Amino acid sequence: MKNYDIIFFDLDDTLFDFPKSEQEAFTKVFNQYNIVDNLNLYKQSYREISRKLWSDLEKGKMSIDKLGSERFRRLFLEHELEMDAVVFNQDYLKLLGEQSPLIQGTEKVMRELSHKRLAVITNGFTEVQTSRINNSPLKDTFEHLITSETTGFQKPQTEIFDFAFRQLQITNKSNVLMVGDSLTSDIQGGVNYGIDTCWYNPNDKENRTSLKPTYEINNLESLLEIIK
């Protein structure tokens, strides 16, 4: 156990059940446009397109502003759907902001760590993540919400951590922990910045990278065993 005073959390797939949120919002937005046929096919294509674009975002090849509409532009092009990708994305994001199912154990962990300084660093959209937090039991939990959209940088870039450290006026890296599910985003970002990391790996995925997280857990409540 170590006395971490400040804990940065990722949101999607770490505290929020993103696949469930995405599925609900995706289904609702297509129903809103009265498109119900081939929905499973569209979902599969969308996930593949979205995965590639989020990877490009981490690598600095895609901006968060462009990513939103670009995923639907590519989807509509692939399936010959004549719709405005920009407007459709706006409608989707509004619905996504209403979805806030939590990963099991999240509420307990946040309650047990309420005496610590807690903040979020996410590559997600500011308005969506703000809405999801405010619509969940996590409202008023975090000192700051730092997003790639606000900062102009994304994990694993060091600049987004620079911004977070300035916001929280942190001067000592040794008592800071980054918790997240993504090796290439959360863990790589923490390693790049020289802070301890905790890889949340609920499905016990094999680490095929050269990265070595400080800790690895497969359920959130195990975090309480790490933090003094």
Secondary structure as a PSIPRED ss2 file (coil, helix, strand):
# PSIPRED VFORMAT (PSIPRED V4.0)

   1 M C   1.000  0.000  0.000
   2 K E   0.000  0.000  1.000
   3 N C   1.000  0.000  0.000
   4 Y C   1.000  0.000  0.000
   5 D C   1.000  0.000  0.000
   6 I E   0.000  0.000  1.000
   7 I E   0.000  0.000  1.000
   8 F E   0.000  0.000  1.000
   9 F E   0.000  0.000  1.000
  10 D C   1.000  0.000  0.000
  11 L C   1.000  0.000  0.000
  12 D E   0.000  0.000  1.000
  13 D C   1.000  0.000  0.000
  14 T C   1.000  0.000  0.000
  15 L C   1.000  0.000  0.000
  16 F E   0.000  0.000  1.000
  17 D C   1.000  0.000  0.000
  18 F H   0.000  1.000  0.000
  19 P H   0.000  1.000  0.000
  20 K H   0.000  1.000  0.000
  21 S H   0.000  1.000  0.000
  22 E H   0.000  1.000  0.000
  23 Q H   0.000  1.000  0.000
  24 E H   0.000  1.000  0.000
  25 A H   0.000  1.000  0.000
  26 F H   0.000  1.000  0.000
  27 T H   0.000  1.000  0.000
  28 K H   0.000  1.000  0.000
  29 V H   0.000  1.000  0.000
  30 F H   0.000  1.000  0.000
  31 N H   0.000  1.000  0.000
  32 Q H   0.000  1.000  0.000
  33 Y C   1.000  0.000  0.000
  34 N C   1.000  0.000  0.000
  35 I C   1.000  0.000  0.000
  36 V C   1.000  0.000  0.000
  37 D C   1.000  0.000  0.000
  38 N C   1.000  0.000  0.000
  39 L H   0.000  1.000  0.000
  40 N H   0.000  1.000  0.000
  41 L H   0.000  1.000  0.000
  42 Y H   0.000  1.000  0.000
  43 K H   0.000  1.000  0.000
  44 Q H   0.000  1.000  0.000
  45 S H   0.000  1.000  0.000
  46 Y H   0.000  1.000  0.000
  47 R H   0.000  1.000  0.000
  48 E H   0.000  1.000  0.000
  49 I H   0.000  1.000  0.000
  50 S H   0.000  1.000  0.000
  51 R H   0.000  1.000  0.000
  52 K H   0.000  1.000  0.000
  53 L H   0.000  1.000  0.000
  54 W H   0.000  1.000  0.000
  55 S H   0.000  1.000  0.000
  56 D H   0.000  1.000  0.000
  57 L H   0.000  1.000  0.000
  58 E H   0.000  1.000  0.000
  59 K C   1.000  0.000  0.000
  60 G C   1.000  0.000  0.000
  61 K C   1.000  0.000  0.000
  62 M C   1.000  0.000  0.000
  63 S C   1.000  0.000  0.000
  64 I H   0.000  1.000  0.000
  65 D H   0.000  1.000  0.000
  66 K H   0.000  1.000  0.000
  67 L H   0.000  1.000  0.000
  68 G H   0.000  1.000  0.000
  69 S H   0.000  1.000  0.000
  70 E H   0.000  1.000  0.000
  71 R H   0.000  1.000  0.000
  72 F H   0.000  1.000  0.000
  73 R H   0.000  1.000  0.000
  74 R H   0.000  1.000  0.000
  75 L H   0.000  1.000  0.000
  76 F H   0.000  1.000  0.000
  77 L H   0.000  1.000  0.000
  78 E H   0.000  1.000  0.000
  79 H C   1.000  0.000  0.000
  80 E C   1.000  0.000  0.000
  81 L C   1.000  0.000  0.000
  82 E C   1.000  0.000  0.000
  83 M C   1.000  0.000  0.000
  84 D C   1.000  0.000  0.000
  85 A H   0.000  1.000  0.000
  86 V H   0.000  1.000  0.000
  87 V H   0.000  1.000  0.000
  88 F H   0.000  1.000  0.000
  89 N H   0.000  1.000  0.000
  90 Q H   0.000  1.000  0.000
  91 D H   0.000  1.000  0.000
  92 Y H   0.000  1.000  0.000
  93 L H   0.000  1.000  0.000
  94 K H   0.000  1.000  0.000
  95 L H   0.000  1.000  0.000
  96 L H   0.000  1.000  0.000
  97 G C   1.000  0.000  0.000
  98 E C   1.000  0.000  0.000
  99 Q C   1.000  0.000  0.000
 100 S C   1.000  0.000  0.000
 101 P C   1.000  0.000  0.000
 102 L E   0.000  0.000  1.000
 103 I C   1.000  0.000  0.000
 104 Q C   1.000  0.000  0.000
 105 G C   1.000  0.000  0.000
 106 T H   0.000  1.000  0.000
 107 E H   0.000  1.000  0.000
 108 K H   0.000  1.000  0.000
 109 V H   0.000  1.000  0.000
 110 M H   0.000  1.000  0.000
 111 R H   0.000  1.000  0.000
 112 E H   0.000  1.000  0.000
 113 L C   1.000  0.000  0.000
 114 S C   1.000  0.000  0.000
 115 H C   1.000  0.000  0.000
 116 K C   1.000  0.000  0.000
 117 R E   0.000  0.000  1.000
 118 L E   0.000  0.000  1.000
 119 A E   0.000  0.000  1.000
 120 V E   0.000  0.000  1.000
 121 I E   0.000  0.000  1.000
 122 T E   0.000  0.000  1.000
 123 N C   1.000  0.000  0.000
 124 G C   1.000  0.000  0.000
 125 F C   1.000  0.000  0.000
 126 T H   0.000  1.000  0.000
 127 E H   0.000  1.000  0.000
 128 V H   0.000  1.000  0.000
 129 Q H   0.000  1.000  0.000
 130 T H   0.000  1.000  0.000
 131 S H   0.000  1.000  0.000
 132 R H   0.000  1.000  0.000
 133 I H   0.000  1.000  0.000
 134 N H   0.000  1.000  0.000
 135 N C   1.000  0.000  0.000
 136 S C   1.000  0.000  0.000
 137 P C   1.000  0.000  0.000
 138 L C   1.000  0.000  0.000
 139 K C   1.000  0.000  0.000
 140 D C   1.000  0.000  0.000
 141 T C   1.000  0.000  0.000
 142 F C   1.000  0.000  0.000
 143 E C   1.000  0.000  0.000
 144 H E   0.000  0.000  1.000
 145 L E   0.000  0.000  1.000
 146 I E   0.000  0.000  1.000
 147 T E   0.000  0.000  1.000
 148 S H   0.000  1.000  0.000
 149 E H   0.000  1.000  0.000
 150 T H   0.000  1.000  0.000
 151 T H   0.000  1.000  0.000
 152 G C   1.000  0.000  0.000
 153 F C   1.000  0.000  0.000
 154 Q C   1.000  0.000  0.000
 155 K C   1.000  0.000  0.000
 156 P C   1.000  0.000  0.000
 157 Q C   1.000  0.000  0.000
 158 T H   0.000  1.000  0.000
 159 E H   0.000  1.000  0.000
 160 I H   0.000  1.000  0.000
 161 F H   0.000  1.000  0.000
 162 D H   0.000  1.000  0.000
 163 F H   0.000  1.000  0.000
 164 A H   0.000  1.000  0.000
 165 F H   0.000  1.000  0.000
 166 R H   0.000  1.000  0.000
 167 Q H   0.000  1.000  0.000
 168 L H   0.000  1.000  0.000
 169 Q C   1.000  0.000  0.000
 170 I C   1.000  0.000  0.000
 171 T C   1.000  0.000  0.000
 172 N C   1.000  0.000  0.000
 173 K H   0.000  1.000  0.000
 174 S H   0.000  1.000  0.000
 175 N H   0.000  1.000  0.000
 176 V E   0.000  0.000  1.000
 177 L E   0.000  0.000  1.000
 178 M E   0.000  0.000  1.000
 179 V E   0.000  0.000  1.000
 180 G E   0.000  0.000  1.000
 181 D C   1.000  0.000  0.000
 182 S C   1.000  0.000  0.000
 183 L H   0.000  1.000  0.000
 184 T H   0.000  1.000  0.000
 185 S H   0.000  1.000  0.000
 186 D H   0.000  1.000  0.000
 187 I H   0.000  1.000  0.000
 188 Q H   0.000  1.000  0.000
 189 G H   0.000  1.000  0.000
 190 G H   0.000  1.000  0.000
 191 V H   0.000  1.000  0.000
 192 N H   0.000  1.000  0.000
 193 Y H   0.000  1.000  0.000
 194 G C   1.000  0.000  0.000
 195 I C   1.000  0.000  0.000
 196 D E   0.000  0.000  1.000
 197 T E   0.000  0.000  1.000
 198 C E   0.000  0.000  1.000
 199 W E   0.000  0.000  1.000
 200 Y E   0.000  0.000  1.000
 201 N C   1.000  0.000  0.000
 202 P C   1.000  0.000  0.000
 203 N C   1.000  0.000  0.000
 204 D C   1.000  0.000  0.000
 205 K C   1.000  0.000  0.000
 206 E C   1.000  0.000  0.000
 207 N C   1.000  0.000  0.000
 208 R C   1.000  0.000  0.000
 209 T C   1.000  0.000  0.000
 210 S C   1.000  0.000  0.000
 211 L C   1.000  0.000  0.000
 212 K C   1.000  0.000  0.000
 213 P C   1.000  0.000  0.000
 214 T C   1.000  0.000  0.000
 215 Y E   0.000  0.000  1.000
 216 E E   0.000  0.000  1.000
 217 I E   0.000  0.000  1.000
 218 N C   1.000  0.000  0.000
 219 N C   1.000  0.000  0.000
 220 L H   0.000  1.000  0.000
 221 E H   0.000  1.000  0.000
 222 S H   0.000  1.000  0.000
 223 L H   0.000  1.000  0.000
 224 L H   0.000  1.000  0.000
 225 E H   0.000  1.000  0.000
 226 I H   0.000  1.000  0.000
 227 I E   0.000  0.000  1.000
 228 K C   1.000  0.000  0.000
